[in-house]
Amino acid sequence: MPSQTPAAVIKAQREDWNRVAAGWDKWDQFFNRTMAFINHRLVADARIRPGLHVLDLGSGTGYPALLAGEVVGAEGTVVGIDLAESMLAVATRKATTLGLPQVSFRTGDVTSLPFESGSMDSIVSRFCLMFLPEIPKAVAEIARVLKPGGYIAAAVWSAPEKNPFIRIPMEVIKTITPLPPPDPEAPGIFRLARPGDLSGMFERAGLITLDDEEFTAEVTYATAEDFFRGLMDIAAPIQNLFAKLTPPQQREAEQGILKAVNDYRRPEGVSLPIAVRIVSARKPR
């Protein structure tokens, strides 16, 4: 079967993430707290400070753009870009509620950024770049719009064996229905998991890698059932896999996921490890 064109991939992703926007809004506070360490690390690695002009790629429902907006203050600006207008509607509402007029959001394609060359002091991105059909093209755009001396900091998922949070649902579904082996070069959750994947692309675009580091943490739910509900509310790729199952197969998959997740039960709840790769680079002066 021929691969989808980049335009077709982007169209499908826009539909997927618009579909789960309400779920992300529902789980907003939970994930803002859970992923706070990533947001703060990105803002730090991109050297964001008062007065800067910042771009957030793949903003979704607003983070880390909103945190960056608090840092740059009224004398700076933050623009968040995402494919899904429904996700950005949530982000815009949050910026208004937080009193951050310096933060704005717009729909757009990361591989064709609507900004002048050398117009951004810092760029951040959380869980976006690995889904792009043309990552080197996006990285070239990052290098173009950064000012000389500017910084990029991006978070992507690390290896699947270190992320039962994501791996378990996929493995359970594979026991029920065959799934094609993932194309290591195709867009996907673990596309940039290996050390050097993203940093190598940065360097080929003329940027200087500063760090390529894996961080581990845990996501804790009160129950395995809460995990499953959250999964089905926000995880567009898992929703797509479930849609291919018959109702009996869906029930079988749900029970298999609950059983596997309960292996991580602790007194405080179900704590699932996650591993995130954070890569930072600088544009030469």
Rosetta blueprint (number, residue, H / E / L):
1 M L
2 P L
3 S L
4 Q L
5 T L
6 P H
7 A H
8 A H
9 V H
10 I H
11 K H
12 A H
13 Q H
14 R H
15 E H
16 D H
17 W H
18 N H
19 R H
20 V L
21 A H
22 A H
23 G H
24 W H
25 D H
26 K H
27 W L
28 D H
29 Q H
30 F H
31 F H
32 N H
33 R H
34 T H
35 M L
36 A H
37 F H
38 I H
39 N H
40 H H
41 R H
42 L H
43 V H
44 A H
45 D H
46 A L
47 R L
48 I L
49 R L
50 P L
51 G L
52 L L
53 H E
54 V E
55 L E
56 D E
57 L E
58 G L
59 S L
60 G L
61 T L
62 G L
63 Y L
64 P L
65 A H
66 L H
67 L H
68 A H
69 G H
70 E H
71 V H
72 V H
73 G L
74 A L
75 E L
76 G L
77 T E
78 V E
79 V E
80 G E
81 I E
82 D E
83 L L
84 A L
85 E H
86 S H
87 M H
88 L H
89 A H
90 V H
91 A H
92 T H
93 R H
94 K H
95 A H
96 T H
97 T H
98 L L
99 G L
100 L L
101 P L
102 Q L
103 V E
104 S E
105 F E
106 R E
107 T E
108 G L
109 D L
110 V L
111 T L
112 S L
113 L L
114 P L
115 F L
116 E L
117 S L
118 G L
119 S L
120 M E
121 D E
122 S E
123 I E
124 V E
125 S E
126 R E
127 F L
128 C L
129 L H
130 M H
131 F H
132 L L
133 P L
134 E L
135 I H
136 P H
137 K H
138 A H
139 V H
140 A H
141 E H
142 I H
143 A H
144 R H
145 V H
146 L E
147 K E
148 P E
149 G E
150 G E
151 Y E
152 I E
153 A E
154 A E
155 A E
156 V E
157 W E
158 S L
159 A L
160 P H
161 E H
162 K H
163 N L
164 P H
165 F H
166 I H
167 R H
168 I H
169 P H
170 M H
171 E H
172 V H
173 I H
174 K H
175 T H
176 I H
177 T L
178 P L
179 L L
180 P L
181 P L
182 P L
183 D L
184 P L
185 E L
186 A L
187 P L
188 G L
189 I L
190 F L
191 R L
192 L L
193 A L
194 R L
195 P L
196 G L
197 D H
198 L H
199 S H
200 G H
201 M H
202 F H
203 E H
204 R H
205 A L
206 G L
207 L L
208 I E
209 T E
210 L E
211 D E
212 D E
213 E E
214 E E
215 F E
216 T E
217 A E
218 E E
219 V E
220 T E
221 Y E
222 A L
223 T L
224 A H
225 E H
226 D H
227 F H
228 F H
229 R H
230 G H
231 L H
232 M H
233 D H
234 I H
235 A L
236 A H
237 P H
238 I H
239 Q H
240 N H
241 L H
242 F H
243 A H
244 K L
245 L L
246 T L
247 P H
248 P H
249 Q H
250 Q H
251 R H
252 E H
253 A H
254 E H
255 Q H
256 G H
257 I H
258 L H
259 K H
260 A H
261 V H
262 N H
263 D H
264 Y H
265 R E
266 R E
267 P L
268 E L
269 G E
270 V E
271 S E
272 L E
273 P E
274 I E
275 A E
276 V E
277 R E
278 I E
279 V E
280 S E
281 A E
282 R E
283 K L
284 P L
285 R L
